[in-house]
């Protein structure tokens, strides 16, 4: 009986951590679910339990910086044409 509870608890933990949590974070971060999933896995692998926070935050910062870079380059190209 204890093995059943341990197995079902592990199953629900894995489902919540790997499928439900990335979908909830996806709506807040506006990032692809696979990217969120990989950031959670990578964060846990590199930083342990703190990686649950560090991984997605790092990926979010990189995505934001990438978006700023694209906007900056677009503005440079548009302003270059108006001279």
C-alpha positions, 0 to 999 in steps of 0.5 A: 500500500505504501508503494502505491501512495509513493508511486502515485505521489511521485506521478502527480509531482512529475505531472505538476512540475513538468506539464502544469507549471510550465503552462502556468508560467507560459501565460505570465512570461509569454514564452514558449512552453518548451523554453519554460520546461527546459529552463526549469530542467536546466535550472534544477540541474545547475542550481538545485531547488533554487533553480526552479526560480533562477532558470525561468528568471534567467531565460526571461531576462534573455528573451527580454534582452533579445526583444529589446535588441530586435527593436533597437536594430529595427529602429537603427534600420528605419532611422538610417533610411530617413537620412 
